[in-house]
């Protein structure tokens, strides 16, 4: 019983920090790609796209877990 509570707490913290961090990288990559010039624009756009893919996958996985229990 206590172990289950600790599992919920640490998984919730990990997911909250991870999802928030990925969305922060989306915003950072998008804003920096608009300011940068040349190859840096492409690099920042790639950062934003990869971070968005990880963010979306995390949200979809979370909803899947939520609905399967």
ABEGO torsion letter per residue (X at the ends): XAAAAAAAAAAAAAAAAAAAAAAAAAAAAAAAAAABBEAAAAAAAAAAAAAAAAAAAAAAAAAAAAAAX
